[in-house]
Amino acid sequence: MNQKTTEAIKELLYKMADDLLIIGHRNSEWTGLGPILEEDISFSSMAQDKIGQAQALYVLLNDLGEQEPDTVAFMRNANQFHNSQLVELPNGEYDFSLVRHFLFDHADQLRFESVANSNYEPLAKVARKVKGELKYHVFHANTWFVKLGSANEESHNRMQAAFNEAWNYALGMFEPSKNEYLLIAEGIFEGEETLQEKWLANITPFIIKAGISIPSSETWNPVYGGRVGKHTKHLSPLVEEMSEVFRYDPTAEW
Amino acid sequence: MIKSLDPRITRAEINLENTIEPLRDLDQWETYEVFHQKKRGDQHMHVGIVHAPNAEMAFIFAKEQFGRRGLSVNIWVVKTRDVYVSDYEDSDIYETVPEKNYREAGGYKVMDKINKFKKGL
């Protein structure tokens, strides 16, 4: 593999891993505060899955010459993260967290599906391993999204408002990366544009079923920047809180 | 406001003056009984209950509650109120008069006959 392709793979791995680490951390903030016990456990358990998936990707980055997974996760500053801005936004009420879970997890599942047949075998292997987890996450998201979107007036209005708030950030997940043409050419990843098309096709039936309206396309204004380290003011405090214990003594054994 | 070492609790701005409100309708969903199967062909075993507003949500909760550790291939969820439950006061219906040993396998002394048959060979 030549140097340029390696850089392109790292770019892909960083955005996938950082998305998962940050949304995993955000979702874990619900632990103990979830709406009911059973959902609290399910949502927390999925948050743990996401951290585990992030870790598997940081291991691949480590194999490509990046720092140790813990160092990468806990010792960077906010502007060194490549996650989309969608995942760093505060949890808000449970409606927003569920809508984000729905929009993100569909994209995440497709991203992993896309690399499951990748010519970069280590990533393909991780993708095949997490397939079952992702299937459950998406099933969980669909169930809640459709149920609350169509339950009663209050739940519908809340879901619609959360959806409108999340939409442009969700489009920002598909920010093109400068080296992705290499990955497309080498059969490693199909690219953000294709991914977004597939994502729209996958989420639309559930959106219709939930009775939610997608903002009209002339108002679409994807929030880009996250992939190149531009973030909202919310990421820095998150990173600080997430890495507080690790940074207290980076050499400690756990 | 509660100030906690856990920053999430502090952020939640929980007012200590809040009185506990009585339960309202829809505060609690109904319960579903969960049956879990370890591997294909095994019997589904009753493992517990979950609260849920419908069967699909009962399943997504049951999966994490009871299916995330060890082996799992399948889960059934059944509305608790759809389960017919016998009365403990009627436990005596399971007792039976001991003299009816003709109804028990042990009531038949066949070994003598078998041994006799074997010797006859």
Interface residues (C-beta under 8 A of the other chain):
Chain A: E29 G32 L33 I36 L37 E38 E39 I41 S42 S45 M46 Y136 F139 H140 T143 W144 K147 E241
Chain B: P7 R8 A12 W29 V50 H51 A52 P53 N54 E56 M57 I60 F61 K63 E64 Q65 R68
